[in-house]
Every structure is written in structure tokens, then in C-alpha cells.
């Protein structure tokens, strides 16, 4: 199997509780950042993810925590499209401390593709579907400076 798209971020101080453990709600933020970067890397043009060409709305998100992330950890998030429906796409994320195999959390997010003006469901165009199926395999975005 080809390596999925990967996104790297560093846990910041304000994302943690007094014990330096990441607040549970921040995992949704991490998935949102990672999924957006996945879309920028996977879609035909990077701006398709934010100029209204491929507008998405979150309709469901499930987080399963396995171990805590902590202040200053570099988190590697692997992302792939696990399901493509007629109007929806499900993205799966696995979060790990960079360079380790143990999964800290999994996050599944279901998005519905909508028209940018009417906000009604819209069928995913064939070229977008094909791009999501490939899923930016092997690409990555490093906002942590981990791979320098």
C-alpha cells in the first residue's frame, strides 16, 4: 500500500491542560487542519479547497483516544479517504508522535460536498472524485519543522 498523505504539527502550550496534556477538543482542530491540508494536496488545484470550487461541510466526526498527546510533541497525522459517496467523503486520520508507531487517536470525519452559493448537497465531480481516490499519496505538509 502507498503511504498516505501526512501532516505534521507541533502541540502548542495553549492547547494543553496544566499537566501539559492536550485538551480533548483540540483533536477536532488537529483533524480539521490536517484534512484541509490533505484537500490542498489532493485536489487538482490547491485553491480548490478554499475558493468555493470544492466546498465541504462537516456532518459527523468521531474521535477515539488511545493515549495522550503532550505539550511540544510533534504529531504526525496520516490521512486518507476511506469512503466516497455520491455527495460525501469520509476522511480518516491516525495521529502519532512523529517517528513512532503507536497511535494516539483516530478521527473519522464525514463531509458533504455542497454548492458554495446555495449550500445544498452537490454531486462530487468525476475529476474531484479521482483526485480524492488517489488522496495525495506519499505527499506531506510539515508545519512543525520536523523533517528539516
Buried (B, 14 or more C-beta within 10 A) or exposed (E): EEEBBBBBBBBEEEBBEEEBBBEEEBBBEBBBBBBBBBBBBBBEEEEBBEEEBBBBEEEEBEBEBEEBBBBEBBBBBBBBBEEBEEBBBBBBBBBBBBEEEEBBBBBBBBBBBBEEEEEEEBEBEEEBBEBBEEBBBEBBBBEBEBEE
